[in-house]
């Protein structure tokens, strides 16, 4: 449950009610109190766990957030209210938080994915998404907003802030040079590729993501601390495996394209099959759209809109 990483860094496995079932948060001990890296979601099981683990005799100095997804920021307000902890998030994260808040009608979140699903030939996407977006999680104001290239203190260590978009447009990682500690949040995971998904056809998050992978690959690391799953023991090797996964998907997309055109949903079914559970099917569909947008950006495929749908073609056919 609570794992010691170094003399001053501890990892806490916090339950979440969806996806991977847990999120890894970190407690870093410092002279002025503890710093929390990411919080988990605002559910009773998570709150109970934090109450059990947090020491009674030392203050929570601050909470540092990697990105504005529910399982990473859901208890920010709770930490502010119950521990008087300062909330630190990036300027991009603050803008993303406000953007998400603007998508609520009352307390119901209206997903922007409905149009994306429709024009790419997919099934109807629920307009309301209360599983991964809940109004209460975003009802806080950060106490400090940082930007890329700043040096922030986590515990008694100085960390460089590194913008690592892709999984989320506001995602940040944090690197300590002297101890070679890298908090990667959901930017890099040990056993699966993080979800990188576009919400609109004019976004290219995968291009940003691959650039961000190159950025962090140059760092020397002893401890790579992700937001889910096991610790990453060899950063460069893991990144190369992730890149090879994308190359495999791109080849599968090329093989699925036809001279008369295919929608992203048809391509997704060709690659992943038609018998997936609904949540996995939607994830595969979004990943396919994201990969198609990237391949368009490097001029490897062709896109054309016909009536209400977008079709993709091999480069030689149009």
KAPE-V265019 format. One record per residue. N is the residue number from 1. SS is DSSP state (H for helix, E for strand, - for the rest). PSI is psi in degrees with one decimal (none if undefined). OMEGA is omega in radians with two decimals (999 if undefined). Layout:
{{N SS PSI OMEGA} {N SS PSI OMEGA}}
//
This chain:
{{1 - -55.8 3.08} {2 E 114.3 -3.07} {3 E 134.2 3.10} {4 E 125.4 3.14} {5 - -51.1 3.03} {6 - -174.7 -3.14} {7 - -25.7 -3.05} {8 - 1.5 -3.08} {9 E 127.5 -3.14} {10 E 146.2 3.13} {11 E 133.9 3.13} {12 E 126.8 3.10} {13 E 109.7 -3.04} {14 E 129.1 -3.12} {15 E 143.6 3.00} {16 - 152.6 -2.98} {17 - 28.9 -3.10} {18 - 174.3 3.04} {19 - -114.1 -3.00} {20 - -7.6 3.07} {21 - -11.2 3.13} {22 E 158.2 3.00} {23 E 140.9 3.13} {24 E 117.6 3.05} {25 E 162.8 -3.04} {26 E 142.1 3.09} {27 E 121.9 -3.10} {28 E 121.1 -3.08} {29 E 135.7 3.09} {30 E 168.2 -3.10} {31 - -32.7 -3.10} {32 - 9.1 -3.14} {33 E -168.7 -3.09} {34 E 143.5 2.97} {35 E 132.8 3.10} {36 E 130.6 3.02} {37 E 108.1 -3.07} {38 - 154.5 -2.89} {39 - -22.6 -2.90} {40 - 176.2 -3.09} {41 - 162.0 -3.12} {42 - 75.3 3.08} {43 - 158.4 -3.04} {44 H -39.1 -3.14} {45 H -39.9 3.14} {46 H -43.2 3.13} {47 H -44.1 3.11} {48 H -43.1 -3.14} {49 H -46.6 3.14} {50 H -40.6 3.13} {51 H -35.5 3.13} {52 H -36.0 -2.97} {53 H -38.3 -3.03} {54 - 134.4 -3.11} {55 - 148.1 -3.13} {56 - -20.2 -2.98} {57 - 9.1 -3.13} {58 - 138.5 -3.05} {59 - 158.0 2.96} {60 E 107.5 -3.05} {61 E -48.0 -3.09} {62 E 163.8 2.99} {63 E 126.4 3.12} {64 E 129.7 -3.03} {65 - 135.2 3.12} {66 - -38.5 -3.13} {67 - 167.7 -2.93} {68 - 42.0 2.98} {69 - 151.6 -2.97} {70 H -39.7 -3.08} {71 H -4.2 3.13} {72 H -22.9 -3.10} {73 H -0.7 -2.95} {74 - -26.7 -3.12} {75 - 15.7 3.14} {76 H -48.4 3.14} {77 H -38.9 3.13} {78 H -41.7 3.10} {79 H -39.3 3.08} {80 H -47.8 -3.02} {81 H -42.4 -2.98} {82 H -21.5 -3.10} {83 H 2.8 -3.11} {84 - 35.4 -3.12} {85 - 138.5 3.06} {86 E 135.1 3.14} {87 E 123.0 3.11} {88 E 126.2 3.05} {89 E 163.3 -3.11} {90 E 160.0 3.04} {91 H -40.7 3.10} {92 H -37.9 3.10} {93 H -38.9 3.11} {94 H -41.4 3.10} {95 H -38.8 3.11} {96 H -40.6 3.10} {97 H -45.5 3.14} {98 H -37.6 3.10} {99 H -44.6 3.12} {100 H -42.5 3.13} {101 H -34.5 -3.11} {102 H -15.2 -3.12} {103 - -1.3 3.09} {104 E 137.2 2.93} {105 E 108.7 -2.92} {106 - -121.0 3.10} {107 - 17.4 3.13} {108 E 127.5 -3.11} {109 E 130.4 3.12} {110 E 111.1 -3.04} {111 - 138.4 3.06} {112 - -0.3 -3.01} {113 H -12.0 -3.08} {114 H -45.9 -3.14} {115 H -43.1 -3.14} {116 H -44.2 3.13} {117 H -44.0 -3.04} {118 H -49.2 -3.06} {119 H -19.2 3.13} {120 - 14.8 2.99} {121 - 15.7 -3.07} {122 - 177.5 3.08} {123 - 168.0 3.11} {124 - 133.4 3.04} {125 - 134.5 3.12} {126 - 131.0 -3.14} {127 - -30.6 -3.13} {128 E 132.7 3.14} {129 - 97.7 -3.11} {130 - -0.1 3.14} {131 - -49.6 -3.06} {132 - -2.8 3.12} {133 - 116.5 3.07} {134 - 136.6 -2.98} {135 H -41.6 -3.03} {136 H -27.2 -3.07} {137 H -23.7 -3.05} {138 H 5.0 -3.10} {139 - 65.5 3.04} {140 - 159.9 3.05} {141 - 130.3 3.12} {142 - 151.3 3.09} {143 - -24.1 3.11} {144 E 136.5 3.14} {145 E 125.4 -3.11} {146 E 165.1 3.09} {147 - 175.6 -3.09} {148 - 142.1 3.07} {149 - 1.1 3.07} {150 - 159.4 2.99} {151 E 117.6 3.12} {152 E 156.8 -3.11} {153 E 126.9 3.03} {154 E 112.0 -2.91} {155 - -131.1 3.07} {156 - 8.8 -3.09} {157 E 146.4 3.03} {158 E 131.0 -3.13} {159 E 137.3 3.02} {160 E 135.0 3.09} {161 E 128.7 -3.06} {162 E 119.0 3.09} {163 E 119.7 -3.09} {164 - 69.6 -3.07} {165 - 167.2 3.11} {166 - -71.2 3.04} {167 - -35.7 3.04} {168 - 143.0 -3.09} {169 - -18.8 -3.09} {170 - 10.4 -2.98} {171 - 134.5 3.07} {172 E 145.7 2.96} {173 E 163.9 -3.07} {174 E 130.4 -3.04} {175 E 128.6 3.03} {176 E 118.5 -3.03} {177 - -40.9 -3.01} {178 - -36.4 3.14} {179 - -1.3 3.11} {180 - 49.2 3.08} {181 E 131.5 3.13} {182 E 113.3 2.96} {183 E 118.6 -3.07} {184 E -1.5 3.13} {185 E -126.9 3.12} {186 - 13.7 -3.13} {187 - -40.9 3.13} {188 - 129.5 3.08} {189 - 159.8 -2.98} {190 - -35.7 -2.98} {191 - -0.3 3.07} {192 - 157.6 3.09} {193 - 131.7 3.08} {194 - 152.8 3.06} {195 - 125.9 3.00} {196 - 116.2 -3.03} {197 - 139.6 3.02} {198 - 148.8 3.02} {199 - -15.4 3.11} {200 - 155.8 -3.11} {201 - -17.6 3.13} {202 - 8.7 3.04} {203 - 153.0 3.08} {204 - 66.8 -3.05} {205 H -28.1 -3.13} {206 H -35.7 3.07} {207 H -44.5 3.09} {208 H -39.6 -3.09} {209 H -46.2 -3.13} {210 H -37.7 3.07} {211 H -39.9 3.14} {212 H -34.0 3.04} {213 H -44.6 3.10} {214 H -37.2 -3.11} {215 H -47.6 -3.08} {216 H -18.5 -3.11} {217 H -21.1 -3.12} {218 - -12.1 -3.06} {219 - 138.8 3.01} {220 - 129.2 -3.03} {221 - 142.2 2.95} {222 - -33.2 -3.10} {223 E 113.8 3.07} {224 E 113.9 -2.91} {225 E 104.1 -3.08} {226 E 170.0 3.13} {227 - -10.6 3.10} {228 - 149.1 3.03} {229 - -165.7 -3.05} {230 - 161.8 3.04} {231 - 152.3 -3.13} {232 E 117.0 -3.02} {233 - -28.4 3.14} {234 - 98.9 -3.01} {235 H -50.4 -3.07} {236 H -43.1 3.13} {237 H -42.1 3.13} {238 H -41.6 3.13} {239 H -40.2 3.12} {240 H -39.0 3.08} {241 H -41.8 3.14} {242 H -41.4 3.11} {243 H -39.6 3.14} {244 H -32.2 3.08} {245 H -43.8 3.12} {246 H -40.5 3.12} {247 H -38.1 3.08} {248 H -45.0 3.13} {249 H -40.5 3.14} {250 H -39.4 3.09} {251 H -40.3 3.11} {252 H -38.0 3.09} {253 H -46.9 3.11} {254 H -40.8 -3.12} {255 H -26.0 -3.12} {256 H -18.0 -3.13} {257 - 145.5 3.13} {258 - 157.6 -3.09} {259 - -31.9 -3.11} {260 - 5.9 3.04} {261 - 149.9 3.09} {262 E 144.7 3.00} {263 - 163.9 3.10} {264 H -34.8 -3.14} {265 H -40.2 3.08} {266 H -40.8 3.11} {267 H -42.1 3.12} {268 H -44.0 3.13} {269 H -33.7 3.10} {270 H -37.3 -3.10} {271 H -47.0 -2.99} {272 H -11.9 -3.08} {273 - 175.5 -3.05} {274 - -0.6 -3.01} {275 - 17.8 -3.13} {276 - 150.4 2.95} {277 - 153.6 -2.98} {278 H -43.2 -3.11} {279 H -40.2 3.10} {280 H -36.7 3.12} {281 H -43.4 3.14} {282 H -40.7 3.11} {283 H -44.1 3.13} {284 H -39.6 3.12} {285 H -47.2 3.14} {286 H -40.5 3.11} {287 H -38.0 3.12} {288 H -44.4 3.09} {289 H -45.6 -3.12} {290 H -43.4 3.10} {291 H -39.3 3.12} {292 H -42.2 3.11} {293 H -41.6 3.12} {294 H -45.0 -3.14} {295 H -33.7 3.02} {296 H -40.5 -3.06} {297 H -24.7 3.10} {298 - 15.8 2.96} {299 - 37.2 3.12} {300 - -17.2 3.12} {301 E 174.9 -3.11} {302 E 143.7 3.11} {303 E 141.9 3.07} {304 E 136.4 3.09} {305 E 128.5 3.10} {306 E 117.9 -3.05} {307 - -116.8 -3.03} {308 - 2.0 -3.01} {309 E 154.7 3.06} {310 E 134.4 3.11} {311 E 147.5 -3.14} {312 E 143.9 -3.05} {313 E 154.6 2.97} {314 E 151.1 -3.04} {315 H -32.8 -3.04} {316 H -9.0 -2.97} {317 H -12.1 -3.07} {318 - none 999}}
//
